[in-house]
Amino acid sequence: MLWSIPLLPLLLAPLLYWRRRRAGRTALAAGAALILLIDLVLAGLALAGLGRLGGWSDGAFSVYRWSDTLVLTLGRSTASDVFMVMVPLVALPIALFATWHDVALRDDRRTADAAGSRLLALLVAFVGAMQLLVLANDLLTLLIAWELVGACSWALISHKWGEAAVGRDAAQAFLVTRSGDLGLYIAAAAVFAGTGGFGYADLAALDGPLLQVAVAGIVLAAAAKSAQLPFSAWLFAAMSGPVPVSALLHAATMVAVGLYLLVRLEPTLSTVTWFMPTVIGIGLVTALAAGVVGTFQGHAKKLLAASTSAQYGLMWVAVGAGFPGVALLHFIAHAFMKAGLFLSAGLAEHQSGSYRLDGMRLGRCLPGVAATTLILSLALAGMIPLGAAWTKEQIVSAAGVHGTWLALLAALAGGLSALYATRFQRLAYGRGERRGKSRSSGAVRPSQAELGALRLLAAGTLGLSVLWWPAANRAVSDWLAMQRPPGHLWMLLVSLALVLLGIVAGIVMTRQGRPAEPVGWRRPVADWFGLPALTLSVAANVTRLSGVLARFDNDVVDAGLRGTARIGQRLARLNATRGEALSEGVPGGFSYLAERGGHWARRAQSGQAHHYYAAIAAGLVIVLAILMIGVQP
């Protein structure tokens, strides 16, 4: 069944952690790899259509039906086919890398194995949550998967919770994305209010103001997850997570969720007139701004994080231009190269002791890693003949459909990509002074598993170079059923010229003697133009305002309520006092009368017969007197 694709990693992930005491590091790595391989095979069977023999088809499947409305369904689409294969495919080398990356830095082997097993379990569970999200066929299932992805990302970012500021950064990343998640709840409520259902087909049937509200909510949620402005800065906080976590989040899971949602629902979203220009505007502004941030950033992982926002911004441009298939292809190229670059940054940090680019230049001590990283950096730069360059040029052509100026701005964003990719390569793995080799002589050398994972991702990046072959790109376009934008030679030449200019500028900026760390006005620019500080300031002011409103509510609003309550209590006590007197006085009076009557009756019972005769005679006289009075005329 199609449900096995997300449920297999979700249900088996806890076993990786529970079995940590009985299994060594190699066994845990083999277990994680086996789970991801099986998941990849299941995705491949679904993609090939062979799963129909076991109950798969292109339709939707319900697993729980509480009512005709509350039904969880899965379904396939072009976007889900691409993502359900890419997620375990990229996660596999990352999981192998994660098994050995941090072990050598720990003195306690048992602690290292426990932390490694926990990390592997979370990574595998994250893959399952992501598979559920991309296969969801309704907003209810999507929301469940959306929450699982958010929870897993928070747990992964805060993996090293014992270190200072890790918990705070994980909470910041979680809360910023959660603020955007509210849009998805608003969208689901709008669809339910308009149609009585949650399915994607119900969204397509929506119209009028409710459709506008639903589309706005989806765009808000997608922008938060894909780190588009004004939510981009949360990626810097997420850098507190381990390197494998950053690689998986940026390459194929958390940050890719927003793009997936836009591509998956693009036929419906594009019916709203403001959707396309809004998405183009958000994506283009983010790509340019993130390019500038990456140009001045001196932290290796934060530079790559800024590049993630920029690359997804270009993908947003493709979606807004009406070419979601082009965005999917660039996502594939970006997944391989960005995962590899993050793993390479982790190896550089092990050698230099920090992520500061001004303390690296490790080309002499890690020449093999430097050469492999060069392939990935050239892909990020958009250099021919790598596949990422072809997909980037397709985005520029897609932007050109809506105007020459738009194509030039997209090409400029590509030039900035070349600049910060060159900075990363030269500062991290450039050939530094020979004394740099002795500086890293005591560092831990990369293991074969780490090098193998890096090479696998670089091989995937190289393999995509076939996209420049016309027959290959036509076959891929037919498989994705995508429409390709018309290309222009002059546009390609201008774009490549900007790439070369960016590479030259990057070389100039990284010459020996030039500082890699931002100084002066470059510091706030490198820190997302002061956006994190602004966010913290707004949060602090909101907290202060909340305190003022809480005190006003307690001292003013609640004062009247408390006074009313006191009056009510006093009236209740007064009523209780009077009621007690009334309720006890009347029965007490009757009791007293009965008591006196009984006393008199007891006195009459003397036991002497002549007393009884005298009483009878007196009673007779009284009765005769009454009768005589009554018969008188």
C-alpha positions in Angstrom: 0.0 0.0 0.0 1.0 3.6 -0.6 0.8 4.2 3.2 3.9 2.0 3.7 6.2 4.6 2.2 5.7 7.1 5.1 4.8 4.6 7.8 7.8 2.3 7.4 10.4 4.9 8.5 8.1 6.4 11.1 7.4 3.1 12.8 10.9 1.6 12.5 12.9 4.7 13.5 12.4 4.1 17.3 14.1 0.7 16.9 17.4 2.4 16.0 17.4 4.1 19.3 16.1 1.3 21.5 18.7 -1.2 20.1 21.7 1.1 20.6 23.0 -0.9 23.6 23.0 -4.2 21.6 24.2 -2.8 18.3 27.5 -1.1 17.4 27.9 1.9 15.3 28.2 -0.1 12.1 25.1 -2.1 12.8 23.1 1.1 13.5 24.3 2.6 10.2 23.4 -0.5 8.4 19.9 -0.5 10.0 19.3 3.2 9.0 20.6 2.5 5.5 18.4 -0.5 5.2 15.2 1.4 6.3 16.0 4.2 3.8 16.8 1.8 1.0 13.5 -0.1 1.5 11.7 3.2 1.5 13.4 4.2 -1.7 12.5 0.9 -3.3 8.9 1.3 -2.3 8.9 4.8 -3.8 10.4 3.4 -7.0 7.8 0.7 -7.2 5.1 3.3 -6.8 6.7 5.4 -9.4 7.0 2.6 -11.9 3.4 1.6 -11.3 4.3 -1.9 -10.2 2.7 -1.3 -6.8 -0.8 -1.6 -8.4 -0.5 -5.3 -7.8 -0.3 -4.6 -4.1 -3.1 -2.0 -4.0 -1.3 1.1 -5.3 -2.8 3.3 -8.0 -2.8 6.9 -8.9 -5.8 7.6 -6.8 -6.3 8.4 -3.1 -6.4 6.1 -0.2 -8.3 6.6 3.1 -6.9 5.1 6.3 -9.3 6.4 8.9 -12.8 7.6 8.2 -14.4 9.3 11.2 -17.0 10.8 9.0 -17.5 11.7 5.4 -15.4 14.8 6.0 -12.7 13.6 8.3 -10.8 11.2 6.0 -7.0 10.9 5.7 -6.0 10.3 2.1 -2.8 9.9 0.1 -2.3 10.4 -3.6 0.3 10.8 -6.2 1.2 13.7 -8.4 4.2 14.8 -10.4 5.6 16.8 -7.5 5.0 14.0 -5.0 6.7 11.5 -7.3 9.8 13.7 -7.5 9.9 14.3 -3.7 9.2 10.8 -2.5 12.2 9.6 -4.4 14.6 12.5 -3.6 13.9 12.5 0.1 15.3 9.0 0.9 17.9 9.2 -1.9 19.5 12.3 -0.3 18.9 11.2 3.2 20.9 7.9 2.7 24.4 9.4 2.3 23.6 12.0 5.0 22.7 9.2 7.5 25.9 7.4 6.7 27.8 10.6 7.3 26.0 11.3 10.6 27.0 7.9 12.0 30.7 8.6 12.1 30.9 12.4 12.0 30.8 13.4 15.7 32.1 10.2 17.3 35.8 11.0 17.0 35.3 14.3 18.9 33.8 12.6 22.0 35.8 11.1 24.8 33.0 8.9 26.0 32.3 6.2 23.4 29.0 5.2 25.0 27.8 8.8 25.0 28.8 9.1 21.4 26.9 6.0 20.4 23.8 7.0 22.3 23.8 10.5 20.7 24.5 9.0 17.3 21.6 6.5 17.6 19.3 9.2 18.7 20.3 11.4 15.7 19.8 8.5 13.3 16.4 7.7 14.7 15.3 11.3 14.3 16.7 11.6 10.8 14.8 8.4 9.7 11.6 9.6 11.4 12.0 13.0 9.7 12.1 11.1 6.3 8.9 9.4 7.2 7.2 12.6 8.2 8.3 14.2 5.0 7.0 11.3 2.9 3.6 11.6 4.6 3.6 15.3 3.7 4.4 14.9 0.0 1.9 12.1 -0.4 -0.9 13.8 1.4 -4.0 14.3 -0.8 -6.0 16.5 1.5 -5.4 19.4 3.9 -6.2 17.4 7.0 -3.5 14.8 6.2 -1.2 17.6 5.2 -1.6 19.4 8.5 -0.8 16.3 10.5 2.4 15.7 8.4 3.2 19.5 8.6 3.2 19.2 12.4 5.3 16.1 12.4 7.9 17.8 10.2 8.0 20.8 12.4 8.4 18.7 15.6 11.2 16.6 14.0 13.0 19.7 12.8 12.9 21.2 16.3 14.2 18.0 17.9 17.0 17.7 15.3 18.1 21.4 15.6 18.2 21.0 19.4 20.0 17.7 19.3 23.0 19.1 21.2 20.7 20.6 23.8 23.5 20.7 26.4 25.4 23.4 24.6 24.7 27.0 25.3 22.1 28.8 23.1 21.1 25.6 21.2 17.7 25.4 22.9 17.1 29.1 22.3 18.0 28.8 18.6 15.9 25.7 18.1 12.9 27.5 19.8 13.4 30.6 17.6 13.5 28.5 14.4 10.4 26.6 15.5 8.4 29.6 16.5 9.2 31.6 13.4 8.0 28.8 11.1 5.0 28.2 13.4 3.9 31.8 12.9 3.7 31.0 9.2 2.0 27.7 9.8 -1.0 29.6 11.0 -1.7 30.3 7.3 -2.2 26.7 6.5 -4.8 26.4 9.3 -6.6 29.4 8.0 -6.5 27.9 4.5 -7.9 24.6 5.7 -10.7 26.4 7.6 -11.6 28.4 4.5 -11.8 25.3 2.4 -14.0 23.6 5.0 -16.2 26.6 5.3 -16.7 26.8 1.6 -17.1 23.2 0.6 -17.5 21.1 3.8 -14.3 19.1 3.0 -10.6 19.2 3.2 -9.5 17.6 0.0 -7.3 19.3 -2.6 -10.2 18.8 -5.0 -12.3 20.8 -2.5 -9.7 23.6 -2.7 -10.0 23.6 -6.5 -13.8 23.9 -6.2 -13.5 26.9 -4.0 -14.2 30.4 -5.3 -14.8 34.0 -4.2 -13.3 35.5 -1.1 -12.8 32.1 0.6 -10.4 31.1 -2.3 -8.5 34.4 -1.8 -8.1 33.6 1.9 -7.1 30.0 1.3 -4.4 31.0 -1.2 -3.1 33.8 1.0 -2.8 31.3 3.9 -0.9 28.7 1.7 1.5 31.4 0.5 2.2 32.5 4.0 2.9 28.9 5.2 5.1 28.2 2.2 7.1 31.4 2.7 7.8 30.6 6.3 9.0 27.0 5.6 11.1 28.0 2.5 12.8 30.8 4.4 11.6 33.5 2.1 11.4 37.1 3.3 10.5 38.1 5.9 11.1 34.7 7.5 14.6 34.1 6.1 16.6 34.7 9.3 15.3 31.5 11.0 17.8 29.5 9.0 20.7 31.2 10.8 19.2 30.0 14.1 18.8 26.5 12.7 22.6 26.4 12.2 22.9 25.3 15.8 21.9 21.8 14.7 24.5 19.2 13.7 25.9 19.3 10.1 23.9 16.3 8.9 20.7 18.0 10.2 21.5 21.2 8.2 22.2 19.1 5.1 18.9 17.3 5.3 16.8 20.3 6.2 18.2 22.5 3.4 18.5 19.8 0.7 15.3 17.8 0.6 13.0 18.3 3.7 12.1 21.2 5.8 13.0 24.1 3.6 11.8 22.3 0.5 8.3 21.9 2.0 7.2 25.4 1.0 8.3 24.9 -2.6 6.5 21.5 -2.8 3.3 23.0 -1.6 3.3 25.7 -4.2 4.2 23.3 -7.0 1.7 20.7 -5.9 -1.2 23.2 -5.7 -0.1 25.6 -8.5 -2.9 24.8 -10.9 -5.4 26.0 -8.3 -3.4 28.8 -6.8 -2.6 30.3 -10.2 -6.3 31.0 -10.7 -6.0 33.9 -8.2 -4.9 36.9 -10.1 -2.4 38.2 -7.5 -0.7 34.8 -6.8 1.8 34.8 -9.7 3.2 38.3 -9.3 3.3 37.9 -5.5 5.3 34.7 -5.7 7.6 36.2 -8.3 8.2 39.3 -6.1 8.8 37.3 -2.9 11.2 34.9 -4.6 13.2 37.5 -6.5 13.6 39.9 -3.6 14.7 37.0 -1.4 17.2 35.7 -4.0 18.8 39.1 -4.4 18.8 39.9 -0.7 20.2 36.5 0.3 22.8 36.8 -2.4 24.1 40.0 -0.7 24.0 38.3 2.7 26.0 35.4 1.4 28.5 37.8 -0.2 29.5 39.2 3.2 28.9 36.3 5.5 32.0 34.9 7.3 30.4 31.8 8.9 30.5 28.7 6.6 27.2 27.3 7.5 25.4 30.6 7.5 26.8 31.4 4.1 25.3 28.2 2.8 22.1 28.9 4.7 21.8 32.3 2.9 22.4 30.5 -0.4 19.5 28.2 0.4 17.1 31.1 0.7 18.5 32.5 -2.5 18.1 29.2 -4.5 14.6 28.6 -3.2 13.8 32.2 -4.1 14.8 31.4 -7.7 12.5 28.3 -7.6 9.7 30.6 -6.4 10.3 32.8 -9.4 9.9 29.7 -11.7 6.6 28.8 -10.0 5.3 32.3 -10.2 6.3 32.5 -13.9 4.1 29.5 -14.6 6.8 26.8 -14.9 6.6 24.6 -11.8 8.4 21.8 -13.6 11.5 24.0 -14.0 11.4 24.6 -10.2 11.2 20.8 -9.6 14.3 20.2 -11.7 16.3 23.0 -9.9 15.1 21.4 -6.6 16.7 18.1 -7.7 20.0 19.8 -8.6 20.0 21.9 -5.5 19.3 18.9 -3.2 22.5 17.1 -4.3 24.8 20.1 -4.3 23.6 21.7 -1.1 23.6 18.5 0.9 27.2 17.9 -0.2 28.3 21.5 0.6 27.0 21.2 4.1 28.8 17.9 4.7 32.0 19.5 3.3 31.5 22.4 5.7 31.3 19.9 8.6 34.6 18.3 7.5 36.2 21.7 7.4 35.0 22.5 10.9 36.6 19.3 12.2 39.9 20.4 10.8 39.9 24.1 11.8 37.9 23.9 15.0 35.2 26.3 14.0 33.0 27.5 11.1 34.8 30.8 10.7 35.9 31.0 7.1 38.9 33.1 8.0 40.4 30.2 9.9 40.2 27.5 7.1 41.9 27.4 3.7 42.3 23.7 4.0 43.2 22.9 0.4 46.7 21.7 1.3 45.7 19.3 4.1 42.5 18.0 2.5 43.1 18.1 -1.3 40.7 15.3 -2.1 37.8 17.0 -0.2 38.8 20.3 -1.8 38.5 18.8 -5.3 35.1 17.2 -4.5 33.8 20.4 -3.0 34.9 22.3 -6.1 32.4 20.3 -8.1 29.6 21.2 -5.7 30.7 24.9 -5.5 30.7 25.2 -9.3 27.2 23.7 -9.4 26.1 26.3 -6.9 27.7 29.0 -9.0 25.8 27.9 -12.1 28.8 27.0 -14.2 28.4 25.1 -17.4 28.3 22.1 -18.0 26.9 21.1 -14.6 23.2 20.3 -14.4 22.4 23.0 -11.8 23.6 25.6 -14.4 21.0 24.3 -16.9 18.2 24.4 -14.5 19.2 27.9 -13.4 19.2 29.1 -17.0 15.8 27.6 -17.4 14.6 29.8 -14.5 16.1 32.9 -16.1 14.3 32.0 -19.3 11.0 31.5 -17.4 11.4 34.9 -15.8 12.0 36.4 -19.3 8.5 35.3 -20.4 7.2 38.0 -18.1 9.7 40.7 -19.1 13.3 41.3 -20.0 14.0 43.2 -16.7 12.7 40.2 -14.7 15.1 37.9 -16.6 18.0 40.3 -15.9 17.3 40.4 -12.2 17.1 36.6 -12.1 20.4 36.5 -13.9 21.9 39.0 -11.4 20.8 36.7 -8.6 22.6 33.9 -10.4 25.7 36.1 -10.6 25.6 36.6 -6.8 25.3 32.8 -6.4 28.6 32.5 -8.3 30.2 35.2 -6.0 29.3 33.5 -2.7 30.0 30.0 -4.0 33.5 31.2 -5.0 34.0 32.8 -1.6 33.0 29.5 0.1 35.3 27.4 -2.0 38.4 29.6 -1.7 38.0 30.5 2.0 37.2 26.9 3.0 39.4 24.9 0.7 41.7 27.3 -1.0 45.5 26.8 -0.9 46.5 28.7 2.2 50.0 29.2 3.5 52.0 26.1 4.2 51.9 26.7 7.9 48.2 26.0 7.6 49.0 22.4 7.1 50.7 22.1 10.5 47.9 23.9 12.1 45.5 21.1 11.2 48.0 18.2 11.7 46.4 17.2 15.0 42.8 17.3 13.7 40.8 14.2 13.1 41.0 13.0 9.5 37.7 12.3 7.7 36.5 8.7 7.8 35.9 6.7 4.7 32.1 6.8 5.4 32.2 10.6 5.5 34.3 10.8 2.3 32.0 8.3 0.6 28.9 10.2 1.5 30.4 13.4 0.1 31.5 11.7 -3.1 28.1 10.1 -3.7 26.4 13.6 -3.5 29.1 15.0 -5.8 28.5 12.1 -8.2 24.8 13.0 -8.3 25.7 16.6 -9.1 27.9 15.5 -11.9 25.3 13.1 -13.3 22.8 15.9 -13.8 25.2 17.4 -16.3 23.4 15.2 -18.9 20.6 17.8 -18.8 22.6 19.9 -21.3 22.2 17.1 -23.8 19.0 18.0 -25.8 17.7 14.4 -25.9 18.1 14.0 -22.1 16.4 17.3 -21.2 13.6 16.5 -23.6 13.1 13.1 -22.0 13.1 14.6 -18.5 10.6 17.3 -19.6 8.3 14.6 -21.0 8.6 12.5 -17.9 7.6 15.5 -15.7 5.0 16.6 -18.3 6.6 20.1 -17.9 6.4 23.0 -20.2 9.8 24.5 -21.0 10.2 28.2 -21.4 11.5 29.6 -24.7 15.2 30.3 -24.6 17.2 33.1 -26.1 20.9 33.1 -26.9 21.5 36.6 -25.8 19.9 35.8 -22.4 22.1 32.8 -21.9 25.2 34.8 -22.8 24.3 37.6 -20.4 23.6 35.1 -17.6 26.9 33.3 -18.1 28.7 36.6 -18.2 27.3 37.5 -14.8 28.4 34.1 -13.5 31.9 34.7 -14.7 31.9 38.2 -13.2 30.7 36.8 -9.9 33.5 34.2 -9.9 36.1 37.0 -10.6 34.6 39.2 -7.9 34.7 36.2 -5.4 38.4 35.6 -6.2 39.2 39.3 -5.6 37.3 39.3 -2.3 39.2 36.3 -1.0 42.8 37.2 -1.8 45.3 36.7 1.0 45.2 39.5 3.5 41.5 40.4 3.0 39.3 39.8 6.1 36.7 37.1 5.7 34.6 38.3 8.6 32.2 41.2 8.0 33.2 44.5 9.5 31.5 47.9 9.8 28.4 48.2 7.8 28.9 44.7 6.4 28.1 43.1 9.7 24.4 43.9 9.9 24.1 43.2 6.1 25.6 39.8 6.6 23.2 39.2 9.5 20.1 39.5 7.2 20.2 43.3 7.2 19.5 43.3 10.9 16.3 41.3 10.5 17.1 38.9 13.5 17.7 41.9 15.8 14.5 43.5 14.5 12.6 40.2 15.1 14.0 40.0 18.7 13.1 43.6 19.3 9.5 43.1 18.0 9.3 40.0 20.2 10.5 41.9 23.2 8.1 44.8 22.6 5.2 42.3 22.1 6.2 40.7 25.4 6.2 44.0 27.2 2.9 45.0 25.7 1.5 41.6 26.7 2.7 42.3 30.3 1.0 45.7 30.3 -2.2 44.3 29.0 -2.1 41.5 31.5 -1.7 44.0 34.4 -4.5 46.1 32.9 -6.7 43.1 32.7 -5.8 42.1 36.3 -6.1 45.6 37.9 -9.0 47.1 35.9 -11.0 44.5 34.1 -10.8 41.8 36.7 -11.3 44.4 39.5 -14.9 44.9 38.5 -15.4 41.1 38.3 -13.8 40.6 41.7 -16.0 43.4 43.2 -19.1 41.8 41.7 -18.0 38.4 43.1 -17.6 39.9 46.6 -21.1 41.5 46.5 -22.5 38.2 45.4 -20.7 36.4 48.3 -22.1 38.9 50.8 -25.6 38.5 49.5 -25.3 34.8 49.5 -24.2 34.9 53.2 -27.1 37.3 54.1 -29.5 35.1 52.3 -28.1 32.1 54.0 -28.5 33.7 57.4 -32.1 34.7 56.9 -33.0 31.5 55.2 -31.5 29.6 58.0 -33.7 31.5 60.6 -36.8 31.0 58.5 -36.2 27.4 57.7 -35.3 26.5 61.3 -37.8 28.9 63.1 -41.1 27.5 61.6 -40.4 23.9 62.2 -39.1 24.8 65.7 -42.4 26.6 66.5 -44.5 23.6 65.5 -42.2 21.4 67.4 -42.6 23.6 70.5 -46.4 23.5 70.2 -46.4 19.8 69.8 -44.1 19.5 72.8 -46.5 21.6 75.0 -49.5 19.7 73.8 -47.8 16.5 74.7 -46.9 17.9 78.1 -50.5 18.8 78.7 -51.7 15.4 77.5 -49.3 13.6 79.8 -50.6 15.6 82.8 -54.2 14.5 82.0 -53.1 10.9 82.1 -53.0 10.6 85.9 -54.2 7.0 86.0 -57.1 7.8 88.5 -60.6 6.7 87.3 -62.5 9.6 89.0 -60.4 12.1 87.0 -61.4 10.4 83.8 -65.1 10.3 84.8 -65.1 14.0 85.7 -63.5 14.9 82.3 -66.1 12.8 80.5 -68.9 14.5 82.4 -67.4 18.0 81.6 -67.1 17.1 78.0 -70.7 15.9 77.9 -71.9 19.2 79.4 -69.9 21.2 76.8 -71.3 19.1 73.9 -75.0 19.5 75.2 -74.5 23.2 75.6 -73.3 23.6 72.1 -76.2 21.6 70.8 -78.7 23.6 72.7 -77.2 26.9 71.5 -77.3 25.6 67.9 -81.1 24.7 68.0 -82.3 28.0 69.4 -84.3 30.1 66.8 
